[in-house]
C-alpha cells in the first residue's frame, strides 16, 4: 500500500501571522518565519516538512485562506 506524504504552500503575502495554524497541526510541521512580508507580518512556513501528513487542519482553520495542502503518494 502506498504511503501519502503531505506538503503545504503558504501564500506569504496573504498570511497575517495569526498563528492559528500552528496548534492545530498534529505533527508540529508549521512555524513562523523571522522575516516579514510586504505588510510587515511574520508568516507561516513548514519547519518540519518531512512530518506533514496532509491532514488539512491548517488550511481549514486559516482565516486568510493563505494555506494550500497537497498530498502525494510515495513508494513504501
C-alpha angles and dihedrals in degrees: 000000000000120000122227123228121194133212134182130211117203121204093225094197094051095046113097095189096246089149093217089131095058102069094042093058107099092198099049092239101142129076137161123256123237089224124077134227125235091279092055097252127133107234137210124262139168105269092170105030098164090063097056114118097182093244092153095221091127094052092046095055098039106114092198096048087232097140128078120187125208131188124204127187112233129192115257 
